[in-house]
Amino acid sequence: MVTKNQIKLVASLQQKKYRTKHGLFVVEGKKVIKELLESGFEPFKLFVDNAQEKDDFHDAELVSKSELKQMSSLSNANGVLGVFRVLDTKKIENTDWVVALDSVRDPGNLGTIIRLCDWFGVKHLICSLDTVDCYNPKVLQATMGSIARVNIVYVNLEEFLTNAETPIYGAFMDGDVVYHKELPKFGILVLGNEANGISAEINSKIKNRIAIPQFGSTTTESLNVATATGILLNELRRGSG
Amino acid sequence: MVTKNQIKLVASLQQKKYRTKHGLFVVEGKKVIKELLESGFEPFKLFVDNAQEKDDFHDAELVSKSELKQMSSLSNANGVLGVFRVLDTKKIENTDWVVALDSVRDPGNLGTIIRLCDWFGVKHLICSLDTVDCYNPKVLQATMGSIARVNIVYVNLEEFLTNAETPIYGAFMDGDVVYHKELPKFGILVLGNEANGISAEINSKIKNRIAIPQFGSTTTESLNVATATGILLNELRRGSG
Protein backbone atom coordinates (compact mmCIF):
# COMPACT_ATOMS: atom_id res chain seq x y z
CA MET A 1 0.00 0.00 0.00
CA VAL A 2 1.17 3.48 -0.83
CA THR A 3 1.85 5.58 2.25
CA LYS A 4 1.12 9.26 2.78
CA ASN A 5 4.85 9.90 2.85
CA GLN A 6 5.34 8.23 -0.52
CA ILE A 7 2.55 10.32 -2.03
CA LYS A 8 4.16 13.42 -0.57
CA LEU A 9 7.55 12.43 -1.97
CA VAL A 10 6.19 11.85 -5.47
CA ALA A 11 4.24 15.11 -5.44
CA SER A 12 7.35 16.97 -4.28
CA LEU A 13 9.19 15.82 -7.41
CA GLN A 14 7.25 18.39 -9.40
CA GLN A 15 9.83 20.81 -8.03
CA LYS A 16 13.36 20.78 -9.33
CA LYS A 17 14.97 21.06 -5.90
CA TYR A 18 13.36 17.81 -4.75
CA ARG A 19 14.22 16.06 -8.02
CA THR A 20 17.84 17.03 -7.45
CA LYS A 21 17.73 16.10 -3.76
CA HIS A 22 16.32 12.62 -4.37
CA GLY A 23 17.78 11.93 -7.83
CA LEU A 24 14.29 10.98 -8.98
CA PHE A 25 11.77 12.28 -11.51
CA VAL A 26 8.17 11.58 -12.46
CA VAL A 27 6.74 10.61 -15.84
CA GLU A 28 3.07 10.20 -16.66
CA GLY A 29 1.41 8.36 -19.50
CA LYS A 30 1.75 4.78 -20.69
CA LYS A 31 3.62 5.53 -23.89
CA VAL A 32 6.44 7.62 -22.44
CA ILE A 33 6.83 5.28 -19.46
CA LYS A 34 7.15 2.28 -21.80
CA GLU A 35 9.73 4.12 -23.89
CA LEU A 36 11.76 4.94 -20.80
CA LEU A 37 11.63 1.36 -19.56
CA GLU A 38 12.70 0.06 -22.97
CA SER A 39 15.55 2.54 -23.15
CA GLY A 40 17.07 1.36 -19.91
CA PHE A 41 15.77 3.90 -17.41
CA GLU A 42 15.50 2.29 -14.00
CA PRO A 43 12.04 2.61 -12.44
CA PHE A 44 12.09 3.50 -8.79
CA LYS A 45 8.36 2.93 -8.50
CA LEU A 46 5.40 2.60 -10.86
CA PHE A 47 1.80 3.35 -9.93
CA VAL A 48 -1.43 2.48 -11.76
CA ASP A 49 -4.95 3.40 -10.74
CA ASN A 50 -6.81 0.49 -12.33
CA ALA A 51 -6.39 -3.23 -12.66
CA GLN A 52 -6.18 -3.31 -16.48
CA GLU A 53 -3.00 -1.28 -16.48
CA LYS A 54 -1.42 -3.95 -14.27
CA ASP A 55 -1.35 -6.22 -17.35
CA ASP A 56 1.07 -3.83 -18.99
CA PHE A 57 3.00 -2.94 -15.87
CA HIS A 58 3.36 -6.03 -13.69
CA ASP A 59 5.59 -4.39 -11.14
CA ALA A 60 3.31 -1.42 -10.67
CA GLU A 61 1.48 -0.77 -7.45
CA LEU A 62 -2.27 -0.41 -7.67
CA VAL A 63 -3.45 2.81 -6.01
CA SER A 64 -6.80 4.58 -5.91
CA LYS A 65 -7.69 7.25 -8.46
CA SER A 66 -7.55 9.84 -5.73
CA GLU A 67 -4.08 8.72 -4.63
CA LEU A 68 -2.79 8.92 -8.20
CA LYS A 69 -4.32 12.35 -8.57
CA GLN A 70 -2.46 13.56 -5.48
CA MET A 71 0.83 12.43 -7.00
CA SER A 72 0.12 13.73 -10.50
CA SER A 73 1.03 17.10 -11.98
CA LEU A 74 -1.67 16.80 -14.62
CA SER A 75 -5.19 18.14 -14.24
CA ASN A 76 -6.36 14.77 -15.61
CA ALA A 77 -4.05 12.10 -14.24
CA ASN A 78 -3.96 9.40 -16.89
CA GLY A 79 -3.82 6.06 -15.15
CA VAL A 80 -0.08 5.39 -15.00
CA LEU A 81 2.66 7.26 -13.20
CA GLY A 82 6.31 6.30 -13.04
CA VAL A 83 9.04 7.48 -10.71
CA PHE A 84 12.46 7.00 -12.27
CA ARG A 85 16.04 7.48 -11.22
CA VAL A 86 17.85 10.37 -12.89
CA LEU A 87 20.49 9.04 -15.30
CA ASP A 88 24.15 9.54 -14.60
CA THR A 89 25.59 11.92 -17.15
CA LYS A 90 28.23 10.59 -19.50
CA LYS A 91 31.50 12.10 -20.56
CA ILE A 92 31.05 14.38 -23.56
CA GLU A 93 32.82 13.09 -26.66
CA ASN A 94 34.05 15.65 -29.12
CA THR A 95 34.15 13.48 -32.21
CA ASP A 96 30.74 14.61 -33.43
CA TRP A 97 28.50 17.66 -33.24
CA VAL A 98 27.03 18.54 -29.86
CA VAL A 99 24.30 21.08 -29.20
CA ALA A 100 24.66 23.71 -26.45
CA LEU A 101 21.76 25.78 -25.14
CA ASP A 102 22.22 29.21 -23.60
CA SER A 103 19.29 29.87 -21.27
CA VAL A 104 16.44 28.13 -23.09
CA ARG A 105 13.47 28.56 -20.76
CA ASP A 106 10.44 27.01 -22.41
CA PRO A 107 9.89 23.33 -21.49
CA GLY A 108 8.22 22.59 -24.84
CA ASN A 109 11.24 24.00 -26.69
CA LEU A 110 13.71 21.95 -24.66
CA GLY A 111 11.59 18.82 -25.17
CA THR A 112 11.48 19.38 -28.92
CA ILE A 113 15.23 20.02 -29.03
CA ILE A 114 15.94 16.76 -27.16
CA ARG A 115 13.74 14.94 -29.68
CA LEU A 116 15.62 16.63 -32.54
CA CYS A 117 19.00 15.63 -31.10
CA ASP A 118 17.74 12.05 -30.97
CA TRP A 119 16.45 12.21 -34.56
CA PHE A 120 19.67 13.65 -35.92
CA GLY A 121 21.91 11.39 -33.85
CA VAL A 122 23.35 14.12 -31.63
CA LYS A 123 24.42 12.26 -28.49
CA HIS A 124 25.24 15.13 -26.16
CA LEU A 125 23.16 18.16 -25.24
CA ILE A 126 24.88 20.78 -23.13
CA CYS A 127 22.61 23.12 -21.16
CA SER A 128 23.57 26.34 -19.36
CA LEU A 129 22.68 26.23 -15.68
CA ASP A 130 19.70 28.54 -16.26
CA THR A 131 18.20 26.36 -19.00
CA VAL A 132 14.92 24.72 -17.94
CA ASP A 133 15.38 21.40 -16.12
CA CYS A 134 15.15 18.41 -18.49
CA TYR A 135 13.22 16.42 -15.89
CA ASN A 136 10.49 19.07 -15.75
CA PRO A 137 7.20 17.18 -16.46
CA LYS A 138 6.41 19.37 -19.48
CA VAL A 139 9.83 18.68 -21.00
CA LEU A 140 9.37 14.95 -20.48
CA GLN A 141 5.94 15.07 -22.11
CA ALA A 142 7.43 16.79 -25.18
CA THR A 143 10.44 14.50 -25.56
CA MET A 144 8.39 11.36 -26.24
CA GLY A 145 11.03 9.18 -24.65
CA SER A 146 13.98 10.65 -26.55
CA ILE A 147 15.43 11.78 -23.23
CA ALA A 148 16.68 8.24 -22.69
CA ARG A 149 18.88 8.44 -25.78
CA VAL A 150 20.47 11.87 -25.38
CA ASN A 151 23.09 12.63 -22.72
CA ILE A 152 21.99 15.93 -21.18
CA VAL A 153 24.53 17.80 -19.07
CA TYR A 154 24.08 21.07 -17.18
CA VAL A 155 27.26 23.12 -17.01
CA ASN A 156 28.62 26.61 -16.65
CA LEU A 157 28.38 27.22 -20.38
CA GLU A 158 30.90 30.04 -20.53
CA GLU A 159 33.51 27.86 -18.84
CA PHE A 160 32.59 24.90 -21.03
CA LEU A 161 33.08 26.91 -24.20
CA THR A 162 36.30 28.45 -22.93
CA ASN A 163 37.77 24.95 -22.54
CA ALA A 164 36.24 23.51 -25.72
CA GLU A 165 38.61 21.94 -28.22
CA THR A 166 36.23 21.78 -31.19
CA PRO A 167 34.93 24.64 -33.39
CA ILE A 168 32.12 26.67 -31.87
CA TYR A 169 29.19 27.74 -34.06
CA GLY A 170 26.32 29.93 -32.92
CA ALA A 171 22.93 30.80 -34.44
CA PHE A 172 22.43 34.54 -34.88
CA MET A 173 19.88 36.60 -36.81
CA ASP A 174 22.77 38.46 -38.49
CA GLY A 175 25.15 35.54 -38.94
CA ASP A 176 26.53 34.25 -42.24
CA VAL A 177 24.08 32.32 -44.39
CA VAL A 178 24.55 28.70 -43.32
CA TYR A 179 24.12 27.34 -46.85
CA HIS A 180 27.35 28.95 -48.00
CA LYS A 181 29.52 27.69 -45.15
CA GLU A 182 31.74 24.67 -45.32
CA LEU A 183 30.70 22.98 -42.08
CA PRO A 184 33.16 20.73 -40.22
CA LYS A 185 32.34 17.14 -39.27
CA PHE A 186 32.20 18.00 -35.59
CA GLY A 187 31.81 21.03 -33.38
CA ILE A 188 29.51 22.74 -30.93
CA LEU A 189 26.29 24.39 -32.11
CA VAL A 190 25.08 27.06 -29.67
CA LEU A 191 21.47 28.30 -29.58
CA GLY A 192 20.20 31.10 -27.39
CA ASN A 193 17.30 32.20 -25.26
CA GLU A 194 13.80 32.55 -26.74
CA ALA A 195 13.55 36.30 -26.27
CA ASN A 196 17.14 37.51 -26.19
CA GLY A 197 19.13 35.04 -28.25
CA ILE A 198 22.70 34.25 -27.25
CA SER A 199 23.97 36.29 -24.29
CA ALA A 200 26.95 38.65 -24.50
CA GLU A 201 29.28 36.43 -22.43
CA ILE A 202 28.58 33.40 -24.59
CA ASN A 203 28.67 35.44 -27.78
CA SER A 204 32.28 36.37 -27.05
CA LYS A 205 33.25 32.68 -27.18
CA ILE A 206 31.74 32.08 -30.61
CA LYS A 207 33.94 32.36 -33.71
CA ASN A 208 31.45 31.16 -36.30
CA ARG A 209 28.17 33.06 -36.50
CA ILE A 210 25.62 31.37 -38.73
CA ALA A 211 22.07 32.24 -39.77
CA ILE A 212 19.08 30.73 -41.52
CA PRO A 213 18.23 33.35 -44.13
CA GLN A 214 14.82 34.96 -44.23
CA PHE A 215 12.96 34.77 -47.54
CA GLY A 216 9.71 36.42 -46.50
CA SER A 217 8.83 40.00 -45.74
CA THR A 218 9.94 42.22 -42.95
CA THR A 219 9.20 40.48 -39.67
CA THR A 220 11.69 41.23 -36.94
CA GLU A 221 10.81 38.05 -35.09
CA SER A 222 13.42 35.33 -35.18
CA LEU A 223 12.52 31.72 -35.79
CA ASN A 224 11.48 29.74 -32.73
CA VAL A 225 14.62 28.25 -31.11
CA ALA A 226 13.44 24.64 -31.51
CA THR A 227 12.61 25.17 -35.18
CA ALA A 228 16.00 26.83 -35.75
CA THR A 229 17.71 23.89 -34.04
CA GLY A 230 15.89 21.48 -36.37
CA ILE A 231 16.85 23.37 -39.49
CA LEU A 232 20.50 23.76 -38.43
CA LEU A 233 20.89 20.10 -37.39
CA ASN A 234 19.47 19.19 -40.79
CA GLU A 235 22.11 21.45 -42.37
CA LEU A 236 24.88 19.80 -40.34
CA ARG A 237 23.76 16.31 -41.29
CA ARG A 238 22.57 16.68 -44.87
CA GLY A 239 26.11 16.34 -46.23
CA SER A 240 26.28 12.83 -44.84
CA GLY A 241 22.66 11.84 -45.67
CA MET B 1 -19.04 52.83 -22.69
CA VAL B 2 -18.90 49.14 -23.43
CA THR B 3 -22.28 47.44 -23.25
CA LYS B 4 -23.12 44.02 -21.85
CA ASN B 5 -23.98 42.91 -25.37
CA GLN B 6 -20.58 43.97 -26.69
CA ILE B 7 -18.84 42.05 -23.90
CA LYS B 8 -20.96 39.04 -24.74
CA LEU B 9 -20.12 39.35 -28.44
CA VAL B 10 -16.38 39.56 -27.80
CA ALA B 11 -16.43 36.62 -25.38
CA SER B 12 -18.40 34.57 -27.93
CA LEU B 13 -15.56 34.98 -30.44
CA GLN B 14 -13.57 32.41 -28.50
CA GLN B 15 -15.71 29.92 -30.40
CA LYS B 16 -15.12 29.29 -34.07
CA LYS B 17 -18.81 29.34 -35.00
CA TYR B 18 -19.20 32.91 -33.74
CA ARG B 19 -15.97 34.00 -35.40
CA THR B 20 -17.35 32.68 -38.69
CA LYS B 21 -20.81 34.17 -38.08
CA HIS B 22 -19.49 37.66 -37.35
CA GLY B 23 -16.33 37.63 -39.48
CA LEU B 24 -14.41 38.82 -36.43
CA PHE B 25 -11.64 37.48 -34.21
CA VAL B 26 -9.92 38.50 -30.98
CA VAL B 27 -6.25 39.12 -30.32
CA GLU B 28 -4.68 39.88 -26.94
CA GLY B 29 -1.37 41.46 -26.11
CA LYS B 30 0.17 44.74 -27.19
CA LYS B 31 2.82 43.28 -29.45
CA VAL B 32 0.60 41.09 -31.62
CA ILE B 33 -2.07 43.79 -31.85
CA LYS B 34 0.52 46.31 -33.03
CA GLU B 35 1.83 43.87 -35.60
CA LEU B 36 -1.68 43.26 -36.92
CA LEU B 37 -2.39 46.99 -37.15
CA GLU B 38 0.88 47.60 -38.96
CA SER B 39 0.18 44.77 -41.39
CA GLY B 40 -3.12 46.24 -42.49
CA PHE B 41 -5.61 44.31 -40.41
CA GLU B 42 -8.66 46.44 -39.80
CA PRO B 43 -9.57 46.82 -36.12
CA PHE B 44 -13.25 46.48 -35.40
CA LYS B 45 -12.74 47.57 -31.82
CA LEU B 46 -9.82 47.92 -29.39
CA PHE B 47 -10.14 47.79 -25.61
CA VAL B 48 -7.64 48.78 -22.92
CA ASP B 49 -8.06 48.49 -19.16
CA ASN B 50 -5.79 51.35 -18.09
CA ALA B 51 -5.09 54.90 -19.13
CA GLN B 52 -1.39 54.38 -19.99
CA GLU B 53 -2.25 51.95 -22.77
CA LYS B 54 -4.37 54.71 -24.35
CA ASP B 55 -1.12 56.46 -25.29
CA ASP B 56 -0.28 53.56 -27.57
CA PHE B 57 -3.79 52.89 -28.77
CA HIS B 58 -5.60 56.21 -29.22
CA ASP B 59 -8.73 54.70 -30.71
CA ALA B 60 -9.11 52.15 -27.94
CA GLU B 61 -11.99 52.23 -25.53
CA LEU B 62 -11.09 52.33 -21.85
CA VAL B 63 -12.89 49.60 -19.91
CA SER B 64 -12.57 48.31 -16.37
CA LYS B 65 -10.24 45.41 -15.52
CA SER B 66 -13.26 43.28 -14.78
CA GLU B 67 -14.86 44.09 -18.14
CA LEU B 68 -11.65 43.19 -19.99
CA LYS B 69 -11.42 39.97 -18.02
CA GLN B 70 -14.94 39.00 -19.11
CA MET B 71 -13.95 39.46 -22.76
CA SER B 72 -10.57 37.73 -22.48
CA SER B 73 -9.72 34.10 -23.09
CA LEU B 74 -6.61 34.36 -20.95
CA SER B 75 -6.47 33.55 -17.27
CA ASN B 76 -4.51 36.80 -16.88
CA ALA B 77 -5.94 39.33 -19.31
CA ASN B 78 -3.03 41.54 -20.25
CA GLY B 79 -4.34 45.06 -20.62
CA VAL B 80 -5.11 45.27 -24.33
CA LEU B 81 -7.62 43.34 -26.40
CA GLY B 82 -8.34 43.84 -30.09
CA VAL B 83 -11.29 42.68 -32.15
CA PHE B 84 -10.36 42.48 -35.82
CA ARG B 85 -12.13 41.71 -39.05
CA VAL B 86 -11.24 38.38 -40.66
CA LEU B 87 -9.23 38.97 -43.85
CA ASP B 88 -10.67 38.13 -47.23
CA THR B 89 -8.77 35.21 -48.68
CA LYS B 90 -6.83 35.83 -51.87
CA LYS B 91 -6.61 33.75 -55.01
CA ILE B 92 -3.90 31.11 -54.75
CA GLU B 93 -1.04 31.67 -57.20
CA ASN B 94 0.78 28.65 -58.43
CA THR B 95 4.04 30.28 -59.40
CA ASP B 96 5.74 29.44 -56.12
CA TRP B 97 5.61 26.77 -53.44
CA VAL B 98 2.50 26.62 -51.30
CA VAL B 99 2.06 24.58 -48.12
CA ALA B 100 -1.01 22.37 -47.60
CA LEU B 101 -2.01 20.90 -44.23
CA ASP B 102 -4.03 17.71 -43.87
CA SER B 103 -5.82 17.81 -40.54
CA VAL B 104 -3.28 19.59 -38.34
CA ARG B 105 -5.01 19.90 -34.98
CA ASP B 106 -2.64 21.55 -32.56
CA PRO B 107 -2.95 25.37 -32.41
CA GLY B 108 0.71 25.80 -31.49
CA ASN B 109 1.76 23.75 -34.52
CA LEU B 110 -0.43 25.75 -36.89
CA GLY B 111 0.87 29.01 -35.41
CA THR B 112 4.47 27.90 -35.85
CA ILE B 113 3.77 26.78 -39.42
CA ILE B 114 2.24 30.18 -40.29
CA ARG B 115 5.35 31.86 -38.86
CA LEU B 116 7.55 29.52 -40.92
CA CYS B 117 5.62 30.29 -44.12
CA ASP B 118 6.19 33.98 -43.42
CA TRP B 119 9.91 33.44 -42.75
CA PHE B 120 10.43 31.41 -45.92
CA GLY B 121 8.27 33.66 -48.08
CA VAL B 122 5.49 31.14 -48.69
CA LYS B 123 2.46 33.31 -49.46
CA HIS B 124 -0.34 30.76 -49.42
CA LEU B 125 -1.20 28.18 -46.78
CA ILE B 126 -3.93 25.71 -47.69
CA CYS B 127 -5.71 24.00 -44.79
CA SER B 128 -8.05 21.02 -44.91
CA LEU B 129 -11.44 21.79 -43.42
CA ASP B 130 -10.60 19.82 -40.26
CA THR B 131 -7.38 21.72 -39.61
CA VAL B 132 -7.57 23.91 -36.49
CA ASP B 133 -9.00 27.40 -37.14
CA CYS B 134 -6.27 29.97 -37.78
CA TYR B 135 -8.17 32.58 -35.74
CA ASN B 136 -8.12 30.35 -32.66
CA PRO B 137 -6.56 32.51 -29.88
CA LYS B 138 -3.75 29.99 -29.28
CA VAL B 139 -2.84 30.02 -32.98
CA LEU B 140 -2.77 33.81 -33.01
CA GLN B 141 -0.54 33.86 -29.95
CA ALA B 142 1.93 31.52 -31.65
CA THR B 143 2.01 33.32 -35.01
CA MET B 144 3.47 36.54 -33.59
CA GLY B 145 1.70 38.61 -36.24
CA SER B 146 2.78 36.50 -39.21
CA ILE B 147 -0.86 35.72 -39.87
CA ALA B 148 -1.19 39.12 -41.55
CA ARG B 149 1.37 38.16 -44.18
CA VAL B 150 0.25 34.67 -45.14
CA ASN B 151 -2.93 34.00 -47.12
CA ILE B 152 -4.65 31.14 -45.28
CA VAL B 153 -7.42 29.31 -47.11
CA TYR B 154 -9.60 26.45 -45.84
CA VAL B 155 -10.63 24.05 -48.59
CA ASN B 156 -11.70 20.51 -49.32
CA LEU B 157 -8.09 19.38 -49.63
CA GLU B 158 -8.79 16.25 -51.68
CA GLU B 159 -10.65 18.32 -54.26
CA PHE B 160 -7.98 21.01 -54.21
CA LEU B 161 -5.22 18.50 -54.91
CA THR B 162 -7.27 16.77 -57.61
CA ASN B 163 -7.49 20.06 -59.49
CA ALA B 164 -3.93 21.19 -58.77
CA GLU B 165 -1.75 22.05 -61.75
CA THR B 166 1.61 22.06 -59.97
CA PRO B 167 3.64 19.08 -58.65
CA ILE B 168 2.44 17.68 -55.33
CA TYR B 169 5.00 16.68 -52.70
CA GLY B 170 4.16 15.06 -49.38
CA ALA B 171 6.19 14.42 -46.21
CA PHE B 172 6.25 10.74 -45.21
CA MET B 173 8.36 8.76 -42.75
CA ASP B 174 9.19 6.30 -45.55
CA GLY B 175 9.54 8.80 -48.41
CA ASP B 176 12.64 9.38 -50.53
CA VAL B 177 15.46 11.25 -48.80
CA VAL B 178 14.77 14.90 -49.64
CA TYR B 179 18.47 15.76 -50.03
CA HIS B 180 18.76 13.60 -53.13
CA LYS B 181 15.73 14.99 -54.93
CA GLU B 182 15.85 17.66 -57.59
CA LEU B 183 13.11 19.92 -56.27
CA PRO B 184 11.11 22.09 -58.69
CA LYS B 185 10.81 25.87 -58.30
CA PHE B 186 7.15 25.60 -57.39
CA GLY B 187 4.68 23.04 -56.18
CA ILE B 188 2.53 22.02 -53.24
CA LEU B 189 4.09 20.63 -50.07
CA VAL B 190 1.61 18.55 -48.04
CA LEU B 191 2.06 17.79 -44.33
CA GLY B 192 -0.19 15.55 -42.28
CA ASN B 193 -1.84 15.15 -38.94
CA GLU B 194 0.22 15.03 -35.72
CA ALA B 195 -0.66 11.45 -34.81
CA ASN B 196 -1.61 9.82 -38.12
CA GLY B 197 0.35 11.65 -40.79
CA ILE B 198 -1.21 12.16 -44.21
CA SER B 199 -4.58 10.44 -44.62
CA ALA B 200 -5.25 7.71 -47.19
CA GLU B 201 -7.42 9.93 -49.44
CA ILE B 202 -4.81 12.65 -49.60
CA ASN B 203 -1.98 10.14 -49.93
CA SER B 204 -3.51 8.88 -53.17
CA LYS B 205 -3.09 12.37 -54.71
CA ILE B 206 0.60 12.62 -53.92
CA LYS B 207 3.16 11.60 -56.54
CA ASN B 208 6.31 12.70 -54.76
CA ARG B 209 6.90 11.23 -51.31
CA ILE B 210 9.77 12.86 -49.47
CA ALA B 211 11.36 12.29 -46.06
CA ILE B 212 13.83 13.89 -43.70
CA PRO B 213 16.21 11.04 -42.91
CA GLN B 214 16.76 9.87 -39.36
CA PHE B 215 20.36 9.79 -38.15
CA GLY B 216 19.77 8.75 -34.57
CA SER B 217 18.75 5.47 -33.05
CA THR B 218 15.54 3.57 -33.30
CA THR B 219 12.72 5.87 -32.31
CA THR B 220 9.48 5.23 -34.13
CA GLU B 221 8.25 8.75 -33.43
CA SER B 222 8.18 11.06 -36.40
CA LEU B 223 9.39 14.63 -36.15
CA ASN B 224 6.86 17.15 -34.93
CA VAL B 225 4.86 18.48 -37.92
CA ALA B 226 5.95 22.10 -37.40
CA THR B 227 9.62 21.12 -37.14
CA ALA B 228 9.29 18.99 -40.28
CA THR B 229 7.68 21.92 -42.10
CA GLY B 230 10.59 24.15 -41.11
CA ILE B 231 13.21 21.70 -42.30
CA LEU B 232 11.43 21.01 -45.59
CA LEU B 233 10.81 24.71 -46.35
CA ASN B 234 14.51 25.28 -45.71
CA GLU B 235 15.25 22.49 -48.20
CA LEU B 236 12.94 24.05 -50.80
CA ARG B 237 14.53 27.48 -50.41
CA ARG B 238 18.19 26.70 -49.81
CA GLY B 239 18.87 26.35 -53.54
CA SER B 240 17.92 30.00 -54.01
CA GLY B 241 19.56 31.26 -50.80
Contacts between the chains, C-beta under 8 A, distances in Angstrom:
chain1	res1	chain2	res2	distance
A	108	B	108	7.6
A	112	B	224	6.0
A	112	B	227	6.5
A	115	B	221	7.1
A	115	B	223	7.5
A	115	B	224	7.1
A	116	B	223	7.4
A	116	B	227	6.7
A	117	B	216	7.5
A	118	B	216	4.7
A	118	B	217	7.0
A	118	B	219	5.9
A	119	B	214	5.6
A	119	B	215	7.0
A	119	B	216	5.3
A	119	B	219	7.1
A	119	B	223	5.9
A	120	B	214	7.9
A	120	B	215	4.9
A	120	B	216	6.2
A	121	B	214	8.0
A	121	B	215	3.6
A	121	B	216	4.1
A	121	B	217	7.5
A	122	B	216	7.5
A	144	B	219	7.6
A	144	B	221	4.9
A	145	B	219	7.1
A	145	B	221	7.4
A	146	B	219	6.4
A	146	B	221	7.5
A	149	B	216	6.7
A	149	B	217	5.4
A	149	B	219	7.3
A	177	B	241	6.0
A	179	B	238	5.0
A	179	B	241	4.9
A	212	B	119	8.0
A	212	B	234	6.6
A	213	B	237	7.9
A	213	B	241	4.9
A	214	B	119	5.6
A	214	B	120	7.9
A	215	B	119	7.0
A	215	B	120	4.9
A	215	B	121	3.6
A	215	B	237	5.3
A	215	B	240	7.8
A	215	B	241	7.3
A	216	B	117	7.5
A	216	B	118	4.6
A	216	B	119	5.3
A	216	B	120	6.2
A	216	B	121	4.1
A	216	B	122	7.5
A	216	B	149	6.7
A	217	B	118	6.9
A	217	B	121	7.5
A	217	B	149	5.4
A	219	B	118	5.9
A	219	B	119	7.1
A	219	B	144	7.6
A	219	B	145	7.0
A	219	B	146	6.3
A	219	B	149	7.3
A	221	B	115	7.1
A	221	B	144	4.9
A	221	B	145	7.4
A	221	B	146	7.5
A	223	B	115	7.5
A	223	B	116	7.4
A	223	B	119	6.0
A	223	B	230	7.2
A	224	B	112	6.0
A	224	B	115	7.1
A	226	B	227	6.7
A	227	B	112	6.5
A	227	B	116	6.7
A	227	B	226	6.7
A	227	B	227	6.1
A	227	B	230	4.3
A	230	B	223	7.3
A	230	B	227	4.3
A	230	B	230	5.6
A	230	B	231	5.3
A	231	B	230	5.4
A	231	B	231	5.6
A	231	B	234	4.7
A	234	B	212	6.6
A	234	B	231	4.7
A	234	B	234	6.7
A	234	B	235	7.6
A	235	B	234	7.6
A	237	B	213	7.9
A	237	B	215	5.3
A	238	B	179	5.0
A	240	B	215	7.8
A	241	B	177	5.9
A	241	B	179	4.9
A	241	B	213	4.8
A	241	B	215	7.3
